[in-house]
Amino acid sequence: MSRKQRTDYNAIGKALAPAFVHSYDAAVLKSSFQDWVQPIALINDCLKVLPNDMDLAKERVRHGFVHACSGDPLAT
């Protein structure tokens, strides 16, 4: 037997902003490290690289952020 569930539009509204920001986190990391060949671990917005690679990784994140956030993301 199944119960009819109602859509919780309030919960959907509350989740919209965090989901939008999370999508930007993923876009920044993809843009920053798509051609990276050194050891790396990426989990959500957590970045782990070898200590010798950290300066280059931080520079790539800065460039990836500019790339991912330029333009109008809501334009059709």
N, CA and C atoms as an extended XYZ file, in Angstrom:
228
Properties=species:S:1:pos:R:3:atomname:S:1:resname:S:1:resid:I:1 pbc="F F F"
N         0.830       -1.165        0.000 N   MET     1
C         0.000        0.000        0.000 CA  MET     1
C         0.892        1.251        0.000 C   MET     1
N         0.598        2.208       -0.851 N   SER     2
C         1.402        3.426       -0.889 CA  SER     2
C         0.565        4.616       -0.438 C   SER     2
N         1.223        5.515        0.248 N   ARG     3
C         0.559        6.747        0.667 CA  ARG     3
C         0.897        7.848       -0.319 C   ARG     3
N        -0.063        8.681       -0.579 N   LYS     4
C         0.167        9.799       -1.472 CA  LYS     4
C         0.984       10.856       -0.728 C   LYS     4
N         2.123       11.233       -1.310 N   GLN     5
C         2.970       12.235       -0.690 CA  GLN     5
C         2.751       13.588       -1.355 C   GLN     5
N         2.853       14.609       -0.568 N   ARG     6
C         2.696       15.966       -1.086 CA  ARG     6
C         4.074       16.583       -1.309 C   ARG     6
N         4.185       17.384       -2.337 N   THR     7
C         5.428       18.082       -2.620 CA  THR     7
C         5.626       19.194       -1.594 C   THR     7
N         6.777       19.221       -0.985 N   ASP     8
C         7.102       20.237        0.019 CA  ASP     8
C         7.792       21.407       -0.682 C   ASP     8
N         7.006       22.341       -1.180 N   TYR     9
C         7.550       23.472       -1.925 CA  TYR     9
C         8.398       24.385       -1.042 C   TYR     9
N         8.104       24.445        0.231 N   ASN    10
C         8.911       25.236        1.151 CA  ASN    10
C        10.330       24.672        1.245 C   ASN    10
N        10.453       23.361        1.349 N   ALA    11
C        11.772       22.721        1.404 CA  ALA    11
C        12.524       22.908        0.098 C   ALA    11
N        11.812       22.843       -1.015 N   ILE    12
C        12.447       23.063       -2.321 CA  ILE    12
C        13.001       24.482       -2.385 C   ILE    12
N        12.217       25.449       -1.925 N   GLY    13
C        12.667       26.842       -1.914 CA  GLY    13
C        13.887       27.055       -1.044 C   GLY    13
N        13.918       26.403        0.111 N   LYS    14
C        15.069       26.530        1.014 CA  LYS    14
C        16.316       25.873        0.448 C   LYS    14
N        16.166       24.847       -0.359 N   ALA    15
C        17.308       24.123       -0.915 CA  ALA    15
C        17.865       24.772       -2.170 C   ALA    15
N        17.129       25.698       -2.759 N   LEU    16
C        17.541       26.273       -4.038 CA  LEU    16
C        18.878       27.010       -3.955 C   LEU    16
N        19.023       27.921       -3.018 N   ALA    17
C        20.260       28.703       -2.923 CA  ALA    17
C        21.480       27.824       -2.627 C   ALA    17
N        21.427       26.921       -1.638 N   PRO    18
C        22.595       26.066       -1.410 CA  PRO    18
C        22.931       25.181       -2.621 C   PRO    18
N        21.921       24.687       -3.314 N   ALA    19
C        22.176       23.854       -4.493 CA  ALA    19
C        22.817       24.675       -5.605 C   ALA    19
N        22.390       25.921       -5.770 N   PHE    20
C        22.964       26.802       -6.780 CA  PHE    20
C        24.436       27.075       -6.479 C   PHE    20
N        24.739       27.380       -5.210 N   VAL    21
C        26.130       27.623       -4.812 CA  VAL    21
C        26.960       26.354       -4.985 C   VAL    21
N        26.412       25.213       -4.619 N   HIS    22
C        27.130       23.946       -4.767 CA  HIS    22
C        27.461       23.674       -6.233 C   HIS    22
N        26.560       24.046       -7.131 N   SER    23
C        26.841       23.856       -8.562 CA  SER    23
C        27.999       24.736       -9.001 C   SER    23
N        28.122       25.927       -8.418 N   TYR    24
C        29.271       26.782       -8.719 CA  TYR    24
C        30.558       26.171       -8.171 C   TYR    24
N        30.513       25.590       -6.980 N   ASP    25
C        31.692       24.904       -6.435 CA  ASP    25
C        32.192       23.851       -7.419 C   ASP    25
N        31.274       23.061       -7.933 N   ALA    26
C        31.647       22.009       -8.880 CA  ALA    26
C        32.193       22.599      -10.174 C   ALA    26
N        31.589       23.669      -10.659 N   ALA    27
C        32.051       24.301      -11.894 CA  ALA    27
C        33.451       24.886      -11.723 C   ALA    27
N        33.721       25.488      -10.575 N   VAL    28
C        35.050       26.050      -10.316 CA  VAL    28
C        36.093       24.937      -10.295 C   VAL    28
N        35.799       23.845       -9.600 N   LEU    29
C        36.768       22.749       -9.521 CA  LEU    29
C        36.984       22.098      -10.880 C   LEU    29
N        35.925       21.932      -11.659 N   LYS    30
C        36.068       21.347      -12.997 CA  LYS    30
C        36.908       22.250      -13.885 C   LYS    30
N        36.627       23.533      -13.855 N   SER    31
C        37.374       24.482      -14.666 CA  SER    31
C        38.836       24.552      -14.233 C   SER    31
N        39.079       24.440      -12.955 N   SER    32
C        40.425       24.585      -12.412 CA  SER    32
C        41.318       23.371      -12.648 C   SER    32
N        40.739       22.179      -12.597 N   PHE    33
C        41.575       20.981      -12.538 CA  PHE    33
C        41.287       19.941      -13.620 C   PHE    33
N        40.625       20.316      -14.694 N   GLN    34
C        40.287       19.316      -15.706 CA  GLN    34
C        41.517       18.730      -16.393 C   GLN    34
N        42.622       19.463      -16.445 N   ASP    35
C        43.835       18.933      -17.082 CA  ASP    35
C        44.977       18.728      -16.076 C   ASP    35
N        44.661       18.681      -14.805 N   TRP    36
C        45.647       18.492      -13.733 CA  TRP    36
C        46.165       17.060      -13.769 C   TRP    36
N        47.474       16.874      -13.700 N   VAL    37
C        48.048       15.526      -13.787 CA  VAL    37
C        48.714       15.087      -12.477 C   VAL    37
N        48.818       15.967      -11.507 N   GLN    38
C        49.422       15.633      -10.223 CA  GLN    38
C        48.379       14.934       -9.330 C   GLN    38
N        48.818       14.270       -8.265 N   PRO    39
C        47.858       13.662       -7.344 CA  PRO    39
C        46.909       14.723       -6.766 C   PRO    39
N        45.630       14.388       -6.702 N   ILE    40
C        44.630       15.333       -6.217 CA  ILE    40
C        43.437       14.565       -5.642 C   ILE    40
N        42.796       15.160       -4.648 N   ALA    41
C        41.549       14.624       -4.095 CA  ALA    41
C        40.574       15.787       -4.001 C   ALA    41
N        39.418       15.624       -4.618 N   LEU    42
C        38.379       16.652       -4.596 CA  LEU    42
C        37.097       16.049       -4.051 C   LEU    42
N        36.572       16.646       -3.005 N   ILE    43
C        35.287       16.222       -2.440 CA  ILE    43
C        34.497       17.492       -2.164 C   ILE    43
N        33.410       17.664       -2.912 N   ASN    44
C        32.601       18.885       -2.835 CA  ASN    44
C        33.499       20.102       -2.994 C   ASN    44
N        33.660       20.915       -1.959 N   ASP    45
C        34.513       22.089       -2.075 CA  ASP    45
C        35.823       21.921       -1.307 C   ASP    45
N        36.213       20.689       -1.035 N   CYS    46
C        37.465       20.377       -0.356 CA  CYS    46
C        38.508       19.965       -1.386 C   CYS    46
N        39.668       20.556       -1.305 N   LEU    47
C        40.752       20.300       -2.252 CA  LEU    47
C        41.970       19.795       -1.488 C   LEU    47
N        42.522       18.673       -1.942 N   LYS    48
C        43.752       18.149       -1.343 CA  LYS    48
C        44.745       17.869       -2.457 C   LYS    48
N        45.921       18.484       -2.350 N   VAL    49
C        47.027       18.244       -3.272 CA  VAL    49
C        48.289       18.074       -2.444 C   VAL    49
N        49.360       17.680       -3.093 N   LEU    50
C        50.635       17.580       -2.399 CA  LEU    50
C        51.100       18.974       -1.994 C   LEU    50
N        51.828       19.091       -0.880 N   PRO    51
C        52.276       20.412       -0.421 CA  PRO    51
C        53.022       21.212       -1.494 C   PRO    51
N        53.845       20.552       -2.289 N   ASN    52
C        54.591       21.259       -3.326 CA  ASN    52
C        53.699       21.803       -4.430 C   ASN    52
N        52.492       21.279       -4.567 N   ASP    53
C        51.566       21.701       -5.623 CA  ASP    53
C        50.540       22.730       -5.152 C   ASP    53
N        50.553       23.079       -3.861 N   MET    54
C        49.492       23.927       -3.320 CA  MET    54
C        49.463       25.322       -3.935 C   MET    54
N        50.601       25.950       -4.128 N   ASP    55
C        50.603       27.300       -4.713 CA  ASP    55
C        49.989       27.294       -6.109 C   ASP    55
N        50.354       26.324       -6.925 N   LEU    56
C        49.781       26.224       -8.269 CA  LEU    56
C        48.282       25.909       -8.204 C   LEU    56
N        47.887       25.052       -7.275 N   ALA    57
C        46.473       24.713       -7.130 CA  ALA    57
C        45.653       25.939       -6.732 C   ALA    57
N        46.167       26.748       -5.802 N   LYS    58
C        45.452       27.960       -5.400 CA  LYS    58
C        45.335       28.937       -6.564 C   LYS    58
N        46.363       29.060       -7.364 N   GLU    59
C        46.304       29.927       -8.543 CA  GLU    59
C        45.261       29.418       -9.535 C   GLU    59
N        45.211       28.120       -9.736 N   ARG    60
C        44.211       27.541      -10.636 CA  ARG    60
C        42.791       27.766      -10.123 C   ARG    60
N        42.603       27.671       -8.802 N   VAL    61
C        41.273       27.920       -8.237 CA  VAL    61
C        40.856       29.366       -8.490 C   VAL    61
N        41.785       30.305       -8.320 N   ARG    62
C        41.466       31.711       -8.584 CA  ARG    62
C        41.027       31.906      -10.029 C   ARG    62
N        41.769       31.332      -10.977 N   HIS    63
C        41.413       31.454      -12.392 CA  HIS    63
C        40.111       30.706      -12.697 C   HIS    63
N        39.932       29.546      -12.094 N   GLY    64
C        38.708       28.771      -12.298 CA  GLY    64
C        37.488       29.501      -11.767 C   GLY    64
N        37.645       30.210      -10.654 N   PHE    65
C        36.533       30.973      -10.089 CA  PHE    65
C        36.111       32.086      -11.038 C   PHE    65
N        37.092       32.804      -11.575 N   VAL    66
C        36.779       33.884      -12.518 CA  VAL    66
C        36.092       33.317      -13.745 C   VAL    66
N        36.597       32.199      -14.260 N   HIS    67
C        36.016       31.578      -15.444 CA  HIS    67
C        34.580       31.125      -15.185 C   HIS    67
N        34.354       30.455      -14.072 N   ALA    68
C        33.022       29.900      -13.775 CA  ALA    68
C        32.006       30.985      -13.447 C   ALA    68
N        32.454       32.098      -12.899 N   CYS    69
C        31.527       33.132      -12.436 CA  CYS    69
C        31.405       34.314      -13.393 C   CYS    69
N        32.034       34.245      -14.549 N   SER    70
C        31.887       35.349      -15.484 CA  SER    70
C        30.615       35.148      -16.303 C   SER    70
N        30.000       36.236      -16.683 N   GLY    71
C        28.765       36.154      -17.453 CA  GLY    71
C        27.545       36.073      -16.550 C   GLY    71
N        26.412       35.851      -17.159 N   ASP    72
C        25.140       35.764      -16.438 CA  ASP    72
C        24.665       34.313      -16.417 C   ASP    72
N        24.769       33.648      -15.259 N   PRO    73
C        24.428       32.218      -15.218 CA  PRO    73
C        22.943       31.933      -15.401 C   PRO    73
N        22.102       32.938      -15.217 N   LEU    74
C        20.667       32.709      -15.345 CA  LEU    74
C        20.128       33.138      -16.697 C   LEU    74
N        21.014       33.620      -17.565 N   ALA    75
C        20.556       34.007      -18.907 CA  ALA    75
C        20.192       32.773      -19.714 C   ALA    75
N        19.227       32.937      -20.572 N   THR    76
C        18.799       31.791      -21.375 CA  THR    76
C        19.489       31.771      -22.716 C   THR    76
